[in-house]
């Protein structure tokens, strides 16, 4: 095959799965050396190799379940089959019944998709791992989610460190475990609740037990080796919420990227995966968008700020990057369209950071209608979870598989 010949389409593994192609994929020579080394170590049983997906609601709603039918979940399933089971990963408290800004009974009522609560909970700042957190002012309020792995726990944050009685938690109905003396990462803490478990599903129940101003970011489960894909996607996420304008200031530590695959919760492969909300209604100019993304990438590839050496946990560049742009669909319907301008500027970042670029829109000729005919879009607001319909931008199970297949061409290369 000549250099200019288009690659052949790969056969599909299942009915209704969009054919794989090289459309929309740019991978610089030399990309992936750190990720491939980590992936091989995961398969060899000497490391837990981590992929972080930092995206918007396209990465979470409205699949047939939230554990393995999102596109990050499907990527995890494929990688774990080849390189070892690293566990179920992170589940954001932002995906809790009563905490989402849309309403649809069929999707929201399904406990297999969302965490469940009792008592009173409210949204906290758009911060920490998963870009979302919730809080409760009512003692006895509970939050319940199942996670998978031999070690399980929660991410929590407090304003005043060292205060007792913030939360307690149980694992599989066992004794209550007090969560106290929290201080790490500007108040954000990855708390281990149990280890040495069987690699299966375990139920975590978090209970509000004290008066401290405390927040819950979510729950997690993992194994010591293999591969894990952490889904840090958030409904309504914008590129602006990355880490604060004063880069290097210790007060920015709790912002999303450093704790969602960046330096304080680091990954071997970081996938930046949002643009739709930025394009919707012209919310973010192309120049502002690329500046926001570049700030996010600095939090992934950070080097020591000269004025604050104690702040640094230098990754030494040992995180590979994919810049993924899901198809913005009818969220980018105004002229001039912004998503293509975002892509144009992303190539400059790709050269600067040695990143790969994956854009989904070319798979369907940049047409919402072509994608709709292929079953890519979800039913409106998930009225039939996982089903195909006419949503403006969110994807069905078919769409999630298409995104996973396109990204796996790079991730599994």
N, C-alpha and C positions, 0 to 999 in steps of 0.2 A: 504494500500500500504506500503510495506517495505521501509526502508531507502535507499536501493540500487536500488529499482525499478524505472525505468524511468517514468517521468510524462507523462500522456496522452496528445496528441496534442489537442489543443483547436480548435473548428470549426471556419472556416473563415466566415466573415460577408459579403463578396462580392466576386464575381468571380475574378480570377487571383490574389487574395491576398495570399501571402505565409502563410502557416499555422504557428500559434504561437507554440513555444516550449520553453523549458527551456535550450536548447542548448546555450552555450556561455554566460550564466548568472551566476554570483557569487554575492551573497548578504550576507554580514556578519550579524550575529544576532545583533539586536539593531540599524541597519542602518535606517536612515530616520526619526528619531524622530522630528528633527527641521523642516524638509520639511513637514511632515504630519501635524504638528501644524499650520504652515503657510497656507497650503492648506485648512485646516478646517476653518481657520479664513477668508480666501478668500471667501469660500462658505457661511460663516455666515454674510458676508457683513461688516466685520470690518477691512479688510486689503487687499492690493494688493499683492498677492503671486507671486514671480518672479522666473522663470527658465531662466538660461543663458546657451546657447549652444555656446561653443568656438571651432570652427572647421575650416575646409578647404572648398574647392569648392564642395566637396561631399554634404555639407549642403546647397548649394545654386543652383548650375546648374545641369541639364537642365530640370527642371520640366515644367508642363503645365502652371503654374504661380508661381510667387515668394512670393505671400502672404500666401497661405495656402496649396500648393502642395509639398513644400519641406518637408523633414522629420521633422524638427522642427515645421513647420507650421501645419502638420498633428497632431503632439503631442499637439499643442496648441488647435486645433479644438476639439480634444477628451477631453482634460482637461476642457475647457471652457463649454462644454456641461454638465459636471457633477458638476463643482465647481464655475461657474460664469465667465462671460465675462469680462476680464481685458483689452480688447482693442487689437489693431493690433500689437503693439510692435515697435521695432527698425528696420529701413531699412538703410543699409549701402550705403554711397556714392560710395563705391567701385563697386557697381552694377549699373553703369551709362553708357549709350550709349557712346561708344568711349573710355572707360577706361579699357577695358578688353584685355588681351594679346592673345586672340584667335579671329578668325573671322568665323562667320557663319551667313549669311544674315537672314535666317528664324528665328533664335532665337534672334539675336541682334536687329532686327528691330521691335520687338514686345514691344510696350510701356507698356503692362500689366506686363512685366517681369523686365524691367529696368527703372531707372529714366531717364528723357530726359533733354537735355541741349540746350541752344542757346549760341552763342559766343564762347569763348575760355576757356577751362579748361584743367588742366594737373594733373597728379598724384603727391601727396605729400608723406611724409614719411609713412611707414607702422606702424602707431601708432594710439593711441586713441581707442574709442569704435568701434568695427567692424574691427580692424586691418588695416584700410585703410582710407585715406583722400584725398580730391582733392582741388585744388586751381585755382584761376583765376586772371590774371593780367589785364584783360580787363573790365573796368566799363561797366555795362549794361548786362553782361553775366548772364544767368539764369539757374537754376537747378530746376526741377519740379518733385514732387512725391506725390502720395496720401497716406494718413495714416488714421487709424481708431481709434476713441476714443473721450471721452468728453474733454480731454486735449491733446493738440498737440504742437509739437515744433521741435527744431533741436539741434544737437550737433555741436558746432563750436570750433575752437581753434585759438588763435592769439599768435604771438611771443612777441609783445609789448602790455601789458595790458593797459586798460584805453583809448585806441585810439578810436575815434568816426568814424563812416562811414565805418565799416568793411563789413557788409552785411545789407541788409534790406530783409524783407520777407512779403508775403501776405498769408492769409488763405481764401480759397474759393473766391478769387477775391476782398477781402476787402482792406481797407487802408493799405499802406505800414507801416511796423513796423520796426523801426531802431534797429539794434542789436549792442549795444555799451557797453562800460565799462566792458570788459571781462577780468577776471583774475583768476577764480577758477581753482583748480586742475592743476597747472602748465600750465595755459593757455587754458585748456579744459573746456567747459561750456555746461551744459544741459540747454538750453534756452526754456522757455515756451512762446509760441506765442499766444495761446488762450485757455481759459478754459470755462466750462459751456456750451459746445457744445452738440449737440445730438450725440448719440453713432452710428455714421455712418462714411462713408468715407469722408475725407476732403482733399482738394488739397493745398499743400504748394508750393509756388514759392519763391526761394531764389535768390536775385539779388546782384551781386557784385557792391558795391557803393563807395569804397574808395581805398586808396593806401596802407593801412596796409597789411603786409604779413599775410593773413588770410587763414584758412583752413576750409573745411566742412567735417564732418564725416558722416552725415546722418540726417534722420528725424525720428520722433517717434510719436506714439499716444497711449494713455492709459486711463483707467478708474480708479476710486479710490478703487475699490474692485474687487474680482474675481481672476483669474489666468492669467498670461501673460508669453509667451515664447519668450525671446529676442534672435534673431539669429545673433550672432557675427561671423559668418563664413566668410572666405575670400579666394578668388581664389589664389592658389599658396602658402598658408600659411604653414609655417614650425614651428616645436617646438622651434626653436632657438629664435623666436621673441616673448618673453614673458614679459620681464620687465627690461632687462639690466643686466649686470654682477655685478654691484655694488649694491647689494641688500640693501635697506634701505636708499639709497641716494635720496634726494628730487628730483634730476634731472630725476629719473626714473618714476616719477608719471604719465607721459603721455603715457607710454608704454602700450601695449594693455590689458593685463589681469587685472590690477587694475581698468580699465574703461570698462571692458567687462564682468562684473559679479563678479569682485574682490572688494576690499575694498572701492574704491571711486565710485562705481556704483554697489552696492552689490546685491546679489541674495540670495534666500532661497535654491535653488538647482543649483549647477554648474556642467555642463556636459562638460568634456574635450573630444574632439572628432576629433583628427587628428593623422594620422601616415603615410598616403599614400605618401605625398611628401617627407617625411623623408626617406621612404623605397626606393623611386624611384631612381635607379642608385646608391644606397648605400650612399645617401646624408648625413645620420646621423647614427653614430654608436649606438648600443644599450645602451652603458653606457652614451653617451652624451644625447641620447633621454630621458632616465629616469631622468637625472639631470635637463634637461630643463623642463620636466613635474613637477618635484618636486618644481622647482622655481615658476612655475605657481600656484601650490597649496598653496605655502607660501603666495602668493599675495591674495589668497582667504581666507585663515585661518590666516592672518597675526597677529602677536603680536607686541607690541610696540618696535621699535628699541631704545636701551638704549641711543644712541648718538643723537637722534632727536625726543624727546617726542611730539613736535608740529605736527609731521607728521602723528600721529596715529589716525585712526578712527577704534578702535578695534571691530571686529565682534564677539569676544568671542566664536569663533567656531560655530556660528549659521548659518552655510551654509553646507548642505550635498552635497556630491560629488559622481558623477558617472564618471568612466573612460571608455569611449566608444571608441572602435576601429572598424571603418567601415572596410569592406573587401577591402584590398588594390589591389585586382585583379591582372592585368598584370603590375601594377606599382611595384609589388614585385616579379618579375619573375626571377631575378638573384639568383644564389646560392652563399653562403648560404642566404636563405630568412631572411629578417630582421623583418618583422611584428611578427612572432612567438616569436622571441627573445625580442621584445618590450613587448609583452604580458607577458612573463615570468617575466620580471623585474617590470611590473606594479603590480603584486601581492604583491611585497614588499611594494610598495607605498600604496596599498589598506589596508594592515595591519597597516601601519604607520598612515594613515589618516582616517581609518574607512570607506573607500570608497567602493562602489559597482563597479564591473567590468562587462562590456557587450562587447562581441566580436561577430561580424557579420559573419565572415568567416565560422564557423562551420555550419551555416544554409544551406550552399551549399557545404558541404564536402570539404571546402577549395579549391574549383575548380572554376576557371573563367568560364570554359565550362558549368559546372552544373548551375551556376548562369545565364549564358547567355541563356541556354535552358529554364530557369524559367522566362525570360523576365526582369531580374534585371537591366541589363546595359542599358544605354541610347543609342540613335543613336549617331553616332560620331559627337561631337561638337554640339549636339542638333539640328541636321538638321530637325528632327520632334520633337518639344518640348514635353516632357513627354512620347514620344514613346520608344519602346524597340529596342535595336540594339546591336552593337558590340564595344561600347566604352571600353577603357581599365579599367576605374575605376569609372566614373561618373554613376549615377543611373537614371533610368526611374521613372515614377510615380509608377510602380509596386515595384521597389526597394525602393523608398522612403516610401511607405506604410509598406513594410517589416521591415525596420529600425525602423519606428515609433512603430510598433506593438511590436517589441522586447524590445525597451526601455520602453514602457508603462507597460510591465510586472513588471518593477521595480518602475517607477514613480507613477503609479496608484495603487501600492500595499498598 
